[in-house]
Amino acid sequence: MQTDTSHQWIRSTYSGWSNLCVEVARRGHCMIVRDSKQPTGPVLIASPVQWSAFVEAVSGGEFD
């Protein structure tokens, strides 16, 4: 399995060393999201407006 080294993938510090989280990276102006357990799998692409709305919703507790 080959991992994507073309992007600087980051994950939340809350995930610790486990592989049970999502990772994000910037692709141009968009953000891409992948499952850390499947680094060569599909990615979700979010525009700047979509990403901002998502981060605001998470910060506001909308998904708690």
Wavefront OBJ file of the C-alpha trace (Angstrom):
o trace
v 0.000 0.000 0.000
v 1.394 3.385 -0.968
v 0.450 6.471 1.005
v -0.139 9.917 -0.444
v 3.004 11.952 0.155
v 1.989 14.778 -2.170
v 0.038 16.517 0.597
v 0.899 17.418 4.165
v -1.727 15.402 6.016
v -2.553 16.393 9.592
v -4.775 14.866 12.232
v -6.220 16.064 15.489
v -4.031 15.831 18.561
v -7.098 14.304 20.259
v -6.626 11.145 18.193
v -3.326 10.325 19.892
v -1.327 7.648 18.104
v -4.334 5.598 17.026
v -5.335 5.200 13.414
v -8.998 5.784 14.194
v -9.475 9.277 12.872
v -9.643 11.450 9.812
v -6.794 13.452 8.359
v -6.989 16.734 6.462
v -4.767 18.452 3.935
v -4.948 21.505 1.735
v -5.302 21.052 -2.028
v -5.127 24.453 -3.666
v -7.884 26.503 -2.026
v -9.838 23.428 -0.940
v -9.487 21.074 2.003
v -9.355 17.324 1.491
v -10.309 14.778 4.139
v -9.448 11.073 4.294
v -9.858 8.129 6.641
v -6.541 7.472 8.385
v -7.190 3.719 8.194
v -7.370 3.937 4.377
v -4.699 6.448 3.308
v -4.972 5.394 -0.340
v -8.777 5.388 -0.303
v -11.195 8.073 -1.445
v -11.064 11.656 -0.199
v -13.755 14.215 0.501
v -13.111 17.621 -1.069
v -14.525 20.762 0.575
v -14.488 24.273 -0.824
v -13.344 27.100 1.479
v -16.983 28.050 2.168
v -17.957 24.442 2.933
v -14.923 23.908 5.165
v -15.580 27.110 7.124
v -19.220 26.133 7.647
v -18.172 22.664 8.841
v -15.556 23.998 11.284
v -18.049 26.544 12.623
v -20.673 23.813 13.118
v -18.203 21.560 14.952
v -17.015 24.445 17.125
v -20.618 25.301 17.923
v -21.372 21.758 19.108
v -23.774 20.988 16.272
v -22.557 17.380 16.012
v -22.326 16.595 19.751
l 1 2 3 4 5 6 7 8 9 10 11 12 13 14 15 16 17 18 19 20 21 22 23 24 25 26 27 28 29 30 31 32 33 34 35 36 37 38 39 40 41 42 43 44 45 46 47 48 49 50 51 52 53 54 55 56 57 58 59 60 61 62 63 64
